[in-house]
């Protein structure tokens, strides 16, 4: 090898390339399309929250906070979980502030998964799960949501694959990752689902990672059933949530993990060498803001209004709308549109939609390791009404 040549080395993630989110966002920019692909709001957060962070900065809350997060924020989280789900976490030994939900997921996996351990995920799945498992040396076992179709063959809903999930669990299963409300489909788990999961893992050493970053986006008067609300599951679960999703500040990257003391002890061993700790003034600002529960209790009505507005407009198109009981995503089946492009696979349809119609979406097939085509794409409606109106006008021309 030449002395001027950069040494090569085996990739830790050889199968990982540019994500579909990056590709579609770049395409949206190139074509000046309305980006309903990536899941982030285009409206501002509460100025009062900004003021509380500014106050923390101006009062010199700018040095390292405790590794586990400031006490005020951990106490507030513990109180919120107690109020909503009836479970008591010790804020000193069972709650840790993280650099967003994704860091919480990675650190949870690194803390408990060893080489050769199996981790069960349910696809379509958030794209960070599998690489995190790979980095830990674990083996991903994927089971797919059951795709329910109507008499015309179009996708009507999704269902948890209980038989496949049961078969996937064995002595090597270290962890099962669940996600409710679910990205990308918008489905939510019910109390009966948690009971059934508890039945599957009872008398095993299997742990649960519950990704609940959309916990405050459940609609039509329904409840979010957290693993924290299920005493048996809470004893073996990492609970992940995100202030970025809740308070419209995805760029702040602040979240938390709640878990029993024994799990948190191992989690923090990795956390302290992973990120060590999280932005100080934002923690103080969030702690002060969290004292007013209305900021998250009002969120279901806020996003349901956006969902209903967007669905009403989509009903004037040829898309088939799938149920959206949670999250801020709307999935649609495009196979019934009266255009030749219905023959395209999901990724190519999204590229065409972005380039020719001027609205970016995400193919649901991208949430599978092996692209699974069902003719369904995902829109994000966490947008201003003006943005949604403009997008709907374009989509109604299909």
GISUL-V466086 format. One record per run of one state. SS is the DSSP state (h for helix, s for strand, l for the rest). FROM is the first residue (numbers start at 1). TO is the last residue. Records with the same first field share a line. If there is no record, write none. Layout:
BEGIN
SS->FROM-TO  FROM-TO
END
This chain:
BEGIN
l->1-19  31-33  36-46  59-70  86-94  99-99  113-117  124-127  137-138  145-145  150-154  160-161  169-172  180-190  202-206  212-217  219-226  230-230  235-236  247-249  253-254  260-260  275-279  291-293  298-298  315-319  322-325  327-328  334-339  344-345  358-358  361-361  368-375  381-384  396-398
h->20-30  47-58  71-85  100-112  128-136  162-168  191-201  227-229  231-234  243-246  250-252  261-274  280-290  294-297  299-314  340-343  346-357  364-367  385-395
s->34-35  95-98  118-123  139-144  146-149  155-159  173-179  207-211  218-218  237-242  255-259  320-321  326-326  329-333  359-360  362-363  376-380
END
